[in-house]
Amino acid sequence: MDVVIYHNPDCGTSRNTLGLIRNAGIEPHVIEYLKCPPSRTLLRQMITRAGLTVRQALREKGTPFAELKLGDPSLSDDDLLDAMTAHPILINRPFVVTPNGVRLCRPSEQVIDLLPPQRGEFFKEDGEQVIDASGRRVATA
């Protein structure tokens, strides 16, 4: 299965998502989107295929969101895409592209539905068990 993850190695959610992909037996194409951002056209396609609005794909925390006044509701999708293209840190992460669909994987478990079965247990970096030893999703409280 061909899988692409738009990854930020400094992001725990992104690292957990990458771990779940690998736990399914897949070595994905890892694109560090801060170094090699998607084109404006590809970004729009991923957002649309993920069933999101451009605003939903916009990251606020740790970005120039406020200084660029991107919370202004009068800004169009084109305005927001221009900002995301100029400042890739504004792209929420991680986006994962598979033959089964595209998803913004927040939380990281969102990726599981796009993948073949998990191959064994998986724990997030914070110690939370997501997949049991049989490769099944652990029920959350």
N, C-alpha and C positions, 0 to 999 in steps of 0.2 A: 504494500500500500504506500502510495506516495503522499507524504505529509510534509507541510511547511509550517513552521512556527515563526512568527514575528516576535522575537525574543529580546528581553533586556536582562542580561545576567545579574544585574544589581537588584532585580525584583523577585521577591520570594514567591509570589503567585506565578510568575513566569517560570521560575526554576521548578516549582512543584508540577506545573503543567508539562514541562519537558520531561520530568521524571515519570509521569503517568504515561506519556507517549512511549517512552523507552520500556516501561513495564509491560506494555502491550506487545513488545518484541519489534518495535519499529525504531529505526534510526532516522529521524526526520532531517529535512533540510532546515538548518537553523540560520535564520537571517536576523542579525543584530540590527534592528530597524533604526537605531540611533546612528549607526555607522553607514547603513545602506537602506534608507527609507524607501517605502513603496512609492511609485509614481502617483500623482494625483488621481489618474484614471483608475489604477489598480486599487488605491485606497477606497475610492467611491464604490467600486465593484465589491470589495470585501465587506464594506459596511452594509451595502444593499443585500448581499447574499446572506449575511448574518441576521438580517431582519431588524436592523437597528436604524435609528435616525443618525445623522451626522453628529448632532449634539450628544447623543448617547455614547458615541465613540470618542468623545472629547475628554481628555484627562485634565482635571483641575489641580489636584494636589502635586506640589513639587514642580510646577510649570509656570510659564509666564501668563497663564490664563487671566489673572486679575489685572496685571499691568497692561495686557492687550485689550482689556475690557470685553472679553469674549462672552461674558454673561448677558450682554445686551441682547434682549429677545428680538430686536429688529435686524440682527445680523442674519444673512441668508446662509444656506448650506454652502454656497460657493465661497462666501466670506470665510466661513469656518474651515473649509477644505484648504483655502489659500493659507490660512494660519497654520494648519496642521502640516502642510507641505513645507512651509518656511521654518517651522519649529517642530520637528518630529517628536519631541518629548511630549507634545500635546496629544499624540495618538495613544489611546488607552491600549493596554496590553494584558495578556498576549493574544493576538489573533492567531488562530490555527485554521489552516486550509487543508481539507482532505477530500477524497472522492465522495464522502458522505455528507459534505457540507462545510460551511464556514461558521466559526463561532468566536466571539470574544469570550475567552475562558476566565471569567471572574465570577465565581470562584473557580479554582483550577479544576475541580471535579466536572465542570461543564464539558471538558474534553472527552470524558469517558464514552459518551453517547456517539462520538464520531469515530471510535476506534474498534478494532477487533477485541475479543475478550482479554482482560488483564491476565498476566501469567503468574501471578503470585501476590503476596502481600505488599502493600505500599503504605508508607507513613509520610505525612507531610513533614516539612522541616521543623514545625513546632511540636512534632510528636503525635499529632492526631492520626489515627489509623483510618485510611480511606478504603483500602481493599484488604480483604482477609486472605489467609494462606491458600484458600481455594480459588482466589481470583475474583471473588464476589464483592460488590460494594457493601461497606459496613453501614448499617442503619444508623442515622444520626438521631439524637434525642430531640 
